[in-house]
Amino acid sequence: MARYPDLSSQVRDGDYFRVVIDDLDPNTDYLLRFGWIFTDKEKGESPLSNIFEFKTIENVKQEVENVVATWEGTTLKITWDKTSALAKGYQIYLTNSGVTSSWTQSIDANQTQQSWKLSKESNRANFGGIFRTSFTGFLKTTYLDGTTSGVSFTVPEYLDAICSLSIGDSDWSLAQSVDGLIATWKASSVEYPTYKYTEVWVEDPVSLVYTREYSGIGPASVTLYSIANHNVKIKHFSESGCSTDFSNIKVFTPFDSIVNDTTPPENTFTLGTATVSDDPNGLFSFDKKVLFTWTENADEDTAGYRVRFRISGSSDPYTYMSVPGKDKTSTYLYGLKGGQTYEIGVSTFDVYGTTNETQWRTYPDIVAPLNTELEPDVAITAGDMKLGYGIGGDSAQKGLYLGPENYWYIQGNTTLSSAARVSIGGTNDKLIWDGSNLTATGTINANAVTFTGVVNIGTASVNGQLNLYAGANKFEVGRLKDINGNWLNEIGIQGTDSTGQLFQLDTLNGVRVFKGSIGGWTINTDTISKNYTSLNLDGSITAGSSGQFTVTSAGALTATGATIMGTVRASNGGFGTLTSDLSAIDKGWEIDAAKIVSTGSAAGIGTIELDGENASIKGGKLYGGIFYLNTTGATDNTDYISSAGSFRLGDGRVVWNNGSLSVQGDIHGSDIYIGTYDANNYTNAPDYIKADGQLRLANGKIVYNGNNLSVQTDLVASNVFLGSSESFSSGYLLGKDSTISGVTKNAGSFNLGSGAITYDAATDVFEVNSTGKTYANFKIKLNITSNEDGTFGDSTVVMDRYGYLTTGRAFQYGGNQYPTDAGAESDKVTIRGRSFVKGDIWLSTKA
């Protein structure tokens, strides 16, 4: 029976210890006993408990149940039900296109349903940088003594919208640029989570061959080298590797910035009416407007109409305005001053902006009538300009209004900054003070600026970016751009120089570094290196002046003349020689979670299992000079097993020194034979201890045959208890002070015959028949005889003057004599054939 001497480190549950013995064989019957080892060495150990019988469960490692895989957006979620409380963890395997990756998932002991997630980023990182949409799955359960075979599960295919997307004509557009075109589209990673980039393909008008002119997230700026019409098409790509079909072809006509048609359109239109009315939005006295009309010009080169006006009879230059569109036949002219007469003319222009300067059509002089009354608390107006009260339609607001985006007014009579409102600029780029915040859109140029609070750059709908320049070097903060100036779908920090990107920190990719150093390691676009060690772009690692140490991106390790120091971490795989097809380990060691198991051993040798989690070694053969059994490395006063044959076990309780065996504890076995014996006949040993209780020890001086115990030598013991247990209520002989059930007895005390004879060494009291047993149950017999006639001096037992028992009390019939008569008081007086002794009873009739 194995001995587990130290349970002090086990978990205590109230008044009980919860003990885990984890190296038992499955489906096996066991007997269990326990006892206490007292810290007081004099008290030693307690008696062992009763025997408890139990049987270990069968070695069945249960698989998980109800494995379900679902997609939550681009995240794959796998759930399953835990079926065994003995499970320690799980291994999840996913395979795509022959590539298998695995993950270890710890167990949630408080939940039946377990779960694990694969993010889009982890999906790409583990499967070649591509977002995989379909897998075959496998899930294993890990136990203390190994891992299950595993169960397969189905992963539904992720439906990538990009793969089936049809690009409509309204989903993208083309616009002219100075030297080519600008292509924009609606698709983005916001609308489609797997969107990666878009390609723009342009057909050469001469060779009629399409080439890819742009790849990115847009907008795309494409330079064209011909003013001929170009056919353009686009297609979108997904992170999963698929793409849309090409869009419909759009024909793009480049802008010719060199050739200019100088011939204007021929004017064939006629003038219509000219109607003057009040302009409610006019400012100061410029509060009139005129609506004038004309007929559509017939010349097909007409791109629009040019309007000119000035004060009638003035020699001042004309003021011009344009009305785009051949079919546009009316317009308003605002800001006319009351009391003035105006000269207004209309002509045409073509797509190149060439105006017909020789065929102006001029209206008769147009008179703007003068207002003679002015309402109180209103502004002076001039066209759309206002000065005074009523700015913004509120009579309490006074100031200057120049246009919808340009004004300055104050709410009421106050100098508080919160009452002021200022706007300067256009619809998109302007400077605004709204009473509490100053907002500027567009470009701000300043030699020095100090900010004392929070600075916000950009909005949820407007890209924000802070750029710091030093020559060709640039530091960007905000939404980032690529080397071509195109916006990236990444927010963060970026450093660039004339060669391209140096580093990047963003919310999508995290940290990316393409040049620099970390702790002496040099970083460039495809490696991180120091001395002879480098981490390569393909995921491999090389080290050594000649590449003596390599790890491929697939995980294969090659070390030639290399020394590996430090911690090596692995949850599967192994090391050793490989099979011819390199698919498995032929001879060596396989790693199974926290275990390392030998493989490829010769027939009959078996395998060795090194269990790191439970600190155990199982199976195989173990060789060595001497094995010290401790966790400290001590070699003195510690247990060991020596190849020379000697050993010390059980903290010194079992010792063999190649000459004698010393055992200070229990020995358990079927039959134990002691003495000299040969390999084929153990019963030649003279002494033995058998399972049926018989024993023969000390060369036969101590023998128990199942009924009687025979001891033919001195018996020396600390204490001898007569009964089935240690107790002061039955028989005992104490050789040392002992305490049982709270009662202490001194050495030398004894109790025999259930109290018939006792001695208490503490009080020095010796008692015989202290319980008062009757004659039938208490007898003392001495070697005396009697004829029982009562006349010849029948003897009995008496105590002499020294306290010893002796014979006496015989009845002497002296007739009419005293014992002193004729010398009867002498001990040697013979009366009737018997000497009279002291203590005899003398019966006499003499008065």
Backbone hydrogen bonds, N-H to C=O, Kabsch-Sander energy under -0.5 kcal/mol:
donor,donor_aa,acceptor,acceptor_aa,energy
7,L,5,P,-0.6
10,Q,7,L,-1.7
11,V,18,R,-0.9
13,D,16,Y,-3.3
14,G,12,R,-0.6
16,Y,13,D,-1.8
18,R,11,V,-3.4
19,V,17,F,-0.8
21,I,19,V,-0.5
22,D,20,V,-0.7
27,N,57,I,-2.0
28,T,25,D,-0.5
30,Y,54,F,-3.3
32,L,52,F,-2.6
38,F,36,W,-0.6
38,F,44,G,-2.3
41,K,39,T,-0.9
43,K,40,D,-1.4
44,G,40,D,-1.0
46,S,36,W,-2.8
49,S,34,F,-2.6
52,F,32,L,-2.8
54,F,30,Y,-2.3
56,T,28,T,-2.4
60,V,58,E,-2.6
61,K,59,N,-0.6
62,Q,60,V,-0.8
65,E,81,D,-1.7
68,V,66,N,-0.5
68,V,79,T,-2.8
69,A,154,T,-0.5
70,T,77,K,-2.7
72,E,70,T,-0.5
72,E,75,T,-3.4
73,G,71,W,-0.7
75,T,72,E,-1.8
76,L,118,L,-2.4
77,K,70,T,-3.2
77,K,75,T,-0.5
78,I,116,W,-3.0
79,T,68,V,-2.6
80,W,114,Q,-2.0
81,D,65,E,-3.3
82,K,112,T,-3.5
87,A,84,S,-1.0
88,K,142,T,-3.5
89,G,142,T,-1.1
90,Y,105,Q,-2.2
91,Q,140,K,-2.2
92,I,103,W,-2.9
93,Y,138,F,-3.2
94,L,101,S,-2.4
95,T,136,T,-2.1
96,N,99,V,-2.4
99,V,96,N,-2.1
100,T,98,G,-0.5
101,S,94,L,-2.3
103,W,92,I,-2.1
105,Q,90,Y,-2.5
107,I,88,K,-0.7
109,A,107,I,-0.9
111,Q,108,D,-1.7
114,Q,80,W,-3.4
116,W,78,I,-1.9
118,L,76,L,-2.8
119,S,117,K,-0.5
123,N,119,S,-2.5
124,R,120,K,-2.3
125,A,121,E,-2.4
126,N,122,S,-1.9
127,F,123,N,-0.8
127,F,124,R,-0.6
129,G,124,R,-2.8
130,I,127,F,-1.2
131,F,239,E,-2.6
132,R,130,I,-0.8
136,T,95,T,-1.8
137,G,153,F,-1.6
138,F,93,Y,-2.2
139,L,151,V,-2.6
140,K,91,Q,-2.5
142,T,89,G,-2.9
143,Y,146,G,-3.8
146,G,143,Y,-1.4
148,T,141,T,-2.7
151,V,139,L,-2.3
153,F,137,G,-1.8
155,V,135,F,-0.7
158,Y,133,T,-2.8
160,D,158,Y,-1.1
161,A,159,L,-0.7
163,C,160,D,-0.9
164,S,160,D,-0.7
164,S,161,A,-0.6
165,L,162,I,-1.0
167,I,165,L,-0.5
168,G,166,S,-0.7
171,D,168,G,-1.5
172,W,169,D,-0.9
173,S,184,T,-2.3
175,A,182,I,-2.0
177,S,180,G,-2.2
180,G,177,S,-0.5
181,L,222,V,-2.5
182,I,175,A,-2.8
183,A,220,A,-2.7
184,T,173,S,-2.1
186,K,171,D,-2.0
192,Y,188,S,-2.6
195,Y,192,Y,-2.2
196,K,237,F,-2.6
197,Y,237,F,-1.1
198,T,216,G,-3.1
199,E,235,K,-2.7
200,V,214,Y,-2.1
201,W,199,E,-0.5
201,W,233,K,-3.0
202,V,211,T,-2.3
203,E,231,N,-2.7
204,D,209,V,-2.2
208,L,204,D,-2.2
211,T,202,V,-2.1
213,E,200,V,-2.7
213,E,211,T,-0.7
214,Y,200,V,-1.2
216,G,198,T,-2.0
220,A,183,A,-2.8
221,S,219,P,-0.5
222,V,181,L,-2.7
222,V,220,A,-0.6
224,L,179,D,-2.2
230,H,252,F,-2.7
232,V,250,K,-2.5
233,K,201,W,-2.3
235,K,199,E,-1.6
237,F,197,Y,-3.0
238,S,242,C,-2.7
239,E,194,T,-2.9
241,G,238,S,-1.6
244,T,236,H,-2.4
245,D,165,L,-0.7
247,S,234,I,-2.5
248,N,167,I,-0.6
250,K,232,V,-2.7
252,F,230,H,-3.2
252,F,250,K,-0.5
257,S,255,F,-0.9
262,T,260,N,-0.6
268,T,266,E,-0.6
272,G,293,T,-3.0
275,T,291,L,-3.2
277,S,289,K,-2.8
279,D,287,D,-3.4
282,G,279,D,-2.1
283,L,286,F,-0.7
283,L,381,T,-0.6
284,F,381,T,-4.2
286,F,283,L,-1.9
286,F,381,T,-1.7
287,D,285,S,-1.8
288,K,336,L,-1.8
289,K,277,S,-2.7
290,V,333,L,-2.0
291,L,275,T,-2.9
292,F,290,V,-0.6
292,F,331,T,-2.0
293,T,273,T,-2.3
294,W,329,T,-2.1
295,T,270,T,-2.4
297,N,326,K,-0.5
299,D,266,E,-0.6
302,T,299,D,-1.7
303,A,349,F,-3.3
304,G,349,F,-1.3
305,Y,323,V,-2.4
306,R,347,S,-1.7
307,V,321,M,-3.4
308,R,345,G,-2.3
309,F,319,T,-2.0
310,R,343,E,-1.4
312,S,341,T,-3.0
314,S,311,I,-2.2
319,T,309,F,-2.6
321,M,307,V,-2.3
323,V,305,Y,-2.9
325,G,303,A,-2.9
328,K,325,G,-1.2
329,T,327,D,-0.6
331,T,292,F,-1.7
333,L,290,V,-2.2
336,L,288,K,-2.5
338,G,285,S,-1.9
339,G,368,A,-4.2
340,Q,337,K,-1.7
342,Y,366,I,-3.5
343,E,310,R,-3.0
344,I,342,Y,-0.6
345,G,308,R,-2.5
346,V,361,R,-3.1
347,S,306,R,-2.3
349,F,304,G,-1.9
350,D,354,T,-1.3
353,G,350,D,-2.1
355,T,353,G,-0.5
356,N,348,T,-2.4
357,E,355,T,-1.3
361,R,346,V,-3.0
362,T,360,W,-0.5
363,Y,344,I,-2.7
366,I,342,Y,-2.7
367,V,365,D,-0.5
368,A,340,Q,-3.0
378,V,375,E,-0.7
380,I,387,L,-3.1
381,T,283,L,-1.2
381,T,284,F,-2.3
382,A,385,M,-2.6
383,G,286,F,-9.9
385,M,382,A,-2.0
386,K,401,Y,-2.7
387,L,380,I,-1.9
388,G,399,G,-2.6
389,Y,378,V,-0.6
390,G,394,D,-0.7
390,G,397,Q,-0.8
391,I,397,Q,-1.9
393,G,390,G,-1.9
394,D,391,I,-1.0
395,S,393,G,-0.5
397,Q,394,D,-1.9
398,K,396,A,-0.6
398,K,410,I,-2.1
399,G,388,G,-2.5
400,L,408,W,-3.3
401,Y,386,K,-3.1
402,L,406,N,-2.6
403,G,406,N,-1.8
406,N,403,G,-0.9
407,Y,423,S,-2.0
408,W,400,L,-2.9
409,Y,421,R,-2.1
410,I,398,K,-2.7
411,Q,419,A,-2.0
412,G,396,A,-2.4
412,G,410,I,-1.0
414,T,412,G,-1.3
419,A,416,L,-1.3
420,A,417,S,-1.0
421,R,409,Y,-2.4
422,V,433,W,-2.1
423,S,407,Y,-2.6
424,I,431,L,-2.4
426,G,429,D,-3.1
430,K,428,N,-0.6
431,L,424,I,-3.4
432,I,439,T,-3.5
433,W,422,V,-2.7
434,D,437,N,-2.0
439,T,432,I,-3.3
439,T,437,N,-0.6
441,T,430,K,-2.8
446,A,444,I,-0.5
456,N,454,V,-0.6
457,I,455,V,-0.5
458,G,456,N,-0.5
459,T,462,V,-2.2
466,L,477,V,-3.7
467,N,465,Q,-0.5
468,L,475,F,-2.5
470,A,473,N,-2.5
473,N,470,A,-1.8
474,K,496,T,-2.6
475,F,468,L,-2.7
476,E,494,Q,-3.6
477,V,466,L,-2.3
478,G,492,G,-2.8
479,R,464,G,-2.7
480,L,490,E,-2.4
482,D,486,N,-2.6
485,G,482,D,-2.2
488,L,480,L,-3.3
490,E,488,L,-1.2
492,G,478,G,-2.9
493,I,505,L,-3.1
494,Q,476,E,-2.5
495,G,503,F,-2.1
496,T,474,K,-2.7
497,D,500,G,-2.3
500,G,497,D,-1.2
502,L,495,G,-3.4
503,F,495,G,-1.4
504,Q,512,R,-3.4
505,L,493,I,-3.0
506,D,510,G,-2.7
507,T,491,I,-2.3
510,G,506,D,-1.5
512,R,504,Q,-3.7
514,F,502,L,-3.6
515,K,502,L,-1.3
516,G,523,I,-1.5
518,I,521,W,-1.9
521,W,518,I,-2.1
522,T,529,S,-3.7
523,I,516,G,-3.9
524,N,527,T,-2.5
528,I,535,L,-1.8
529,S,522,T,-2.7
530,K,533,T,-2.8
533,T,530,K,-2.5
534,S,542,T,-2.9
535,L,528,I,-2.7
536,N,534,S,-0.5
536,N,540,S,-2.9
537,L,526,D,-1.3
539,G,536,N,-1.8
541,I,551,V,-2.7
542,T,534,S,-2.3
543,A,549,F,-2.3
547,G,544,G,-1.5
549,F,543,A,-2.5
550,T,558,T,-3.1
551,V,541,I,-2.7
552,T,556,A,-2.4
555,G,552,T,-1.8
558,T,550,T,-3.2
560,T,548,Q,-2.8
561,G,559,A,-0.6
564,I,562,A,-0.5
565,M,563,T,-0.6
569,R,567,T,-0.5
575,F,589,W,-2.4
577,T,587,K,-2.4
579,T,584,A,-2.5
582,L,579,T,-2.0
586,D,577,T,-2.9
587,K,577,T,-1.1
588,G,599,T,-2.1
589,W,575,F,-3.2
590,E,597,V,-3.1
591,I,573,G,-3.2
592,D,590,E,-0.5
592,D,595,K,-2.8
593,A,571,S,-2.3
595,K,592,D,-2.0
596,I,610,L,-2.0
597,V,590,E,-2.9
598,S,608,I,-2.4
599,T,588,G,-2.2
605,I,602,A,-1.9
606,G,602,A,-0.6
609,E,618,K,-3.0
610,L,596,I,-3.0
610,L,608,I,-0.5
611,D,609,E,-0.7
611,D,616,S,-3.2
612,G,594,A,-2.4
612,G,610,L,-0.8
615,A,611,D,-0.6
616,S,611,D,-1.8
618,K,609,E,-2.3
627,F,641,I,-2.9
628,Y,626,I,-0.5
629,L,639,D,-2.5
630,N,628,Y,-1.2
640,Y,648,R,-1.7
641,I,627,F,-1.8
642,S,646,S,-2.7
643,S,625,G,-3.9
645,G,642,S,-1.7
647,F,656,W,-2.1
648,R,640,Y,-2.6
649,L,654,V,-3.5
653,R,649,L,-0.6
653,R,650,G,-1.2
654,V,649,L,-2.4
655,V,662,S,-2.9
656,W,647,F,-2.7
657,N,660,S,-1.7
662,S,655,V,-3.3
664,Q,653,R,-3.9
672,I,689,I,-4.0
673,Y,671,D,-0.5
674,I,687,D,-3.3
678,D,681,N,-0.8
681,N,678,D,-0.6
684,N,681,N,-1.3
685,A,682,Y,-1.9
687,D,674,I,-2.0
688,Y,696,R,-1.9
689,I,672,I,-3.0
690,K,694,Q,-3.1
693,G,690,K,-1.7
695,L,704,Y,-2.1
696,R,688,Y,-2.8
697,L,702,I,-3.1
700,G,697,L,-0.6
701,K,697,L,-0.7
701,K,698,A,-1.1
702,I,697,L,-2.0
703,V,710,S,-2.7
704,Y,695,L,-2.8
705,N,708,N,-1.6
710,S,703,V,-4.0
710,S,708,N,-0.5
711,V,709,L,-0.5
712,Q,701,K,-3.6
716,V,714,D,-0.6
717,A,715,L,-0.5
720,V,733,L,-3.0
722,L,731,G,-3.4
723,G,721,F,-1.0
731,G,722,L,-1.0
732,Y,751,N,-2.0
733,L,720,V,-2.8
734,L,749,S,-2.5
735,G,718,S,-2.9
735,G,733,L,-0.5
738,S,745,K,-2.4
740,I,743,V,-2.7
743,V,740,I,-2.0
745,K,738,S,-2.9
748,G,734,L,-2.6
749,S,746,N,-1.7
750,F,759,Y,-1.8
751,N,732,Y,-2.5
752,L,757,I,-3.0
756,A,752,L,-0.8
756,A,753,G,-0.8
757,I,752,L,-2.1
758,T,767,E,-2.7
759,Y,750,F,-2.5
760,D,765,V,-2.5
761,A,759,Y,-0.7
764,D,760,D,-1.8
765,V,760,D,-1.5
767,E,758,T,-2.9
769,N,756,A,-4.4
770,S,755,G,-0.8
772,G,769,N,-1.5
777,N,774,T,-1.2
778,F,774,T,-1.6
784,I,782,L,-2.1
793,G,811,F,-0.6
795,S,785,T,-0.7
796,T,808,G,-1.9
798,V,806,T,-4.6
800,D,804,Y,-3.2
803,G,800,D,-1.7
806,T,798,V,-4.8
808,G,796,T,-2.1
812,Q,810,A,-0.7
812,Q,841,I,-3.5
813,Y,811,F,-0.6
814,G,812,Q,-1.0
814,G,843,L,-3.3
815,G,843,L,-0.5
817,Q,814,G,-0.9
821,D,818,Y,-1.5
823,G,820,T,-1.5
824,A,821,D,-1.0
826,S,823,G,-1.7
829,V,826,S,-1.6
831,I,829,V,-0.7
831,I,834,R,-2.9
832,R,830,T,-0.6
834,R,831,I,-1.3
836,F,829,V,-3.0
840,D,837,V,-2.0
841,I,810,A,-2.1
842,W,840,D,-0.6
843,L,812,Q,-4.1
843,L,841,I,-0.6
844,S,842,W,-0.6
845,T,815,G,-4.1
846,K,815,G,-0.8
